[in-house]
């Protein structure tokens, strides 16, 4: 490649990540605003509406839900709704997947839950994974006599991955933050080259 092409590609490498990040954030804010504007208008007339109040309403609603979920009666109500959802085919699968995902990333780590590990796949090869369950036998995911743990292995350049039940002695803890490990895996280890 010539110097013009290299310069152009380097420029794209600077512009595209910023532009795509801004685009996703603007899209998310706009979609949230459009979705939650009617909620705001339930309480106040449209004359009082200003752009951004739908998004603010969403943030306040999420915070209020976080406060309310600690109350006994709200917990009972949520358990009833969850029980109903878990009886509907397809809906229960989607709900469980989203709930587990957000529970994993929104709860405070207790030390074990956010462990980044190397999963040995050969004498000198390993995959980077995240321990998601230290006792899968308690969830009937592994035989009680097996000393297995559940490890999520994300795939590069896509949203997805696989969960393996692996022997405890086939993994080794890594001294890296979960966010850094996820970025490393999702970008296939590509680093900035100066």
QUINORHU-V981308 format. One record per residue. N is the residue number from 1. RES is the residue in one small letter. BURIAL is I if it has 24 or more other C-alpha atoms within 12 Angstrom, else O. D_LAST is the distance of its C-alpha to the last C-alpha in whole Angstrom. Layout:
# QUINORHU-V981308
n->N res->RES burial->BURIAL d_last->D_LAST
n->N res->RES burial->BURIAL d_last->D_LAST
This chain:
# QUINORHU-V981308
n->1 res->x burial->O d_last->16
n->2 res->x burial->O d_last->17
n->3 res->x burial->O d_last->15
n->4 res->x burial->O d_last->16
n->5 res->x burial->O d_last->16
n->6 res->x burial->O d_last->12
n->7 res->x burial->O d_last->12
n->8 res->x burial->O d_last->15
n->9 res->x burial->O d_last->13
n->10 res->x burial->O d_last->10
n->11 res->x burial->O d_last->13
n->12 res->x burial->O d_last->14
n->13 res->x burial->O d_last->12
n->14 res->x burial->O d_last->12
n->15 res->x burial->O d_last->16
n->16 res->x burial->O d_last->17
n->17 res->x burial->O d_last->16
n->18 res->x burial->O d_last->18
n->19 res->x burial->O d_last->21
n->20 res->x burial->O d_last->22
n->21 res->x burial->O d_last->22
n->22 res->x burial->O d_last->24
n->23 res->x burial->O d_last->26
n->24 res->x burial->O d_last->27
n->25 res->x burial->O d_last->28
n->26 res->x burial->O d_last->30
n->27 res->x burial->O d_last->32
n->28 res->x burial->O d_last->32
n->29 res->x burial->I d_last->34
n->30 res->x burial->O d_last->36
n->31 res->x burial->O d_last->37
n->32 res->x burial->I d_last->38
n->33 res->x burial->I d_last->40
n->34 res->x burial->O d_last->42
n->35 res->x burial->O d_last->43
n->36 res->x burial->I d_last->44
n->37 res->x burial->I d_last->46
n->38 res->x burial->O d_last->49
n->39 res->x burial->O d_last->49
n->40 res->x burial->I d_last->49
n->41 res->x burial->O d_last->51
n->42 res->x burial->O d_last->54
n->43 res->x burial->O d_last->54
n->44 res->x burial->O d_last->54
n->45 res->x burial->O d_last->55
n->46 res->x burial->O d_last->53
n->47 res->x burial->O d_last->53
n->48 res->x burial->O d_last->52
n->49 res->x burial->O d_last->48
n->50 res->x burial->O d_last->45
n->51 res->x burial->O d_last->42
n->52 res->x burial->O d_last->40
n->53 res->x burial->I d_last->43
n->54 res->x burial->I d_last->43
n->55 res->x burial->I d_last->39
n->56 res->x burial->I d_last->41
n->57 res->x burial->I d_last->44
n->58 res->x burial->I d_last->42
n->59 res->x burial->O d_last->40
n->60 res->x burial->O d_last->43
n->61 res->x burial->O d_last->45
n->62 res->x burial->O d_last->42
n->63 res->x burial->O d_last->43
n->64 res->x burial->O d_last->46
n->65 res->x burial->O d_last->46
n->66 res->x burial->O d_last->44
n->67 res->x burial->O d_last->47
n->68 res->x burial->O d_last->50
n->69 res->x burial->O d_last->49
n->70 res->x burial->O d_last->50
n->71 res->x burial->O d_last->53
n->72 res->x burial->O d_last->56
n->73 res->x burial->O d_last->57
n->74 res->x burial->O d_last->54
n->75 res->x burial->O d_last->53
n->76 res->x burial->O d_last->56
n->77 res->x burial->O d_last->56
n->78 res->x burial->O d_last->52
n->79 res->x burial->O d_last->53
n->80 res->x burial->O d_last->56
n->81 res->x burial->O d_last->53
n->82 res->x burial->O d_last->51
n->83 res->x burial->O d_last->54
n->84 res->x burial->O d_last->55
n->85 res->x burial->O d_last->51
n->86 res->x burial->O d_last->51
n->87 res->x burial->O d_last->55
n->88 res->x burial->O d_last->53
n->89 res->x burial->O d_last->51
n->90 res->x burial->O d_last->48
n->91 res->x burial->O d_last->48
n->92 res->x burial->O d_last->48
n->93 res->x burial->O d_last->45
n->94 res->x burial->O d_last->43
n->95 res->x burial->O d_last->44
n->96 res->x burial->O d_last->43
n->97 res->x burial->O d_last->40
n->98 res->x burial->O d_last->39
n->99 res->x burial->O d_last->41
n->100 res->x burial->O d_last->39
n->101 res->x burial->O d_last->36
n->102 res->x burial->O d_last->36
n->103 res->x burial->O d_last->38
n->104 res->x burial->I d_last->36
n->105 res->x burial->O d_last->33
n->106 res->x burial->O d_last->36
n->107 res->x burial->O d_last->38
n->108 res->x burial->O d_last->37
n->109 res->x burial->O d_last->36
n->110 res->x burial->O d_last->38
n->111 res->x burial->O d_last->36
n->112 res->x burial->O d_last->37
n->113 res->x burial->I d_last->36
n->114 res->x burial->I d_last->32
n->115 res->x burial->I d_last->31
n->116 res->x burial->I d_last->28
n->117 res->x burial->I d_last->29
n->118 res->x burial->I d_last->28
n->119 res->x burial->I d_last->31
n->120 res->x burial->O d_last->32
n->121 res->x burial->O d_last->32
n->122 res->x burial->O d_last->33
n->123 res->x burial->O d_last->33
n->124 res->x burial->O d_last->29
n->125 res->x burial->O d_last->28
n->126 res->x burial->O d_last->27
n->127 res->x burial->I d_last->27
n->128 res->x burial->I d_last->26
n->129 res->x burial->I d_last->28
n->130 res->x burial->I d_last->30
n->131 res->x burial->I d_last->34
n->132 res->x burial->I d_last->36
n->133 res->x burial->I d_last->39
n->134 res->x burial->I d_last->41
n->135 res->x burial->I d_last->44
n->136 res->x burial->I d_last->44
n->137 res->x burial->O d_last->48
n->138 res->x burial->O d_last->49
n->139 res->x burial->O d_last->48
n->140 res->x burial->O d_last->49
n->141 res->x burial->O d_last->46
n->142 res->x burial->O d_last->47
n->143 res->x burial->O d_last->50
n->144 res->x burial->O d_last->51
n->145 res->x burial->O d_last->51
n->146 res->x burial->O d_last->48
n->147 res->x burial->O d_last->45
n->148 res->x burial->I d_last->42
n->149 res->x burial->I d_last->40
n->150 res->x burial->I d_last->38
n->151 res->x burial->I d_last->34
n->152 res->x burial->I d_last->32
n->153 res->x burial->I d_last->30
n->154 res->x burial->I d_last->27
n->155 res->x burial->O d_last->26
n->156 res->x burial->O d_last->23
n->157 res->x burial->O d_last->22
n->158 res->x burial->O d_last->26
n->159 res->x burial->O d_last->28
n->160 res->x burial->O d_last->30
n->161 res->x burial->O d_last->31
n->162 res->x burial->O d_last->33
n->163 res->x burial->O d_last->36
n->164 res->x burial->I d_last->37
n->165 res->x burial->I d_last->40
n->166 res->x burial->I d_last->39
n->167 res->x burial->I d_last->40
n->168 res->x burial->I d_last->39
n->169 res->x burial->O d_last->39
n->170 res->x burial->I d_last->36
n->171 res->x burial->I d_last->34
n->172 res->x burial->I d_last->32
n->173 res->x burial->I d_last->31
n->174 res->x burial->O d_last->27
n->175 res->x burial->O d_last->26
n->176 res->x burial->O d_last->24
n->177 res->x burial->O d_last->24
n->178 res->x burial->I d_last->25
n->179 res->x burial->O d_last->23
n->180 res->x burial->O d_last->20
n->181 res->x burial->I d_last->22
n->182 res->x burial->I d_last->23
n->183 res->x burial->O d_last->19
n->184 res->x burial->I d_last->18
n->185 res->x burial->I d_last->21
n->186 res->x burial->I d_last->21
n->187 res->x burial->O d_last->17
n->188 res->x burial->O d_last->18
n->189 res->x burial->O d_last->15
n->190 res->x burial->O d_last->12
n->191 res->x burial->O d_last->9
n->192 res->x burial->O d_last->6
n->193 res->x burial->O d_last->4
n->194 res->x burial->O d_last->0
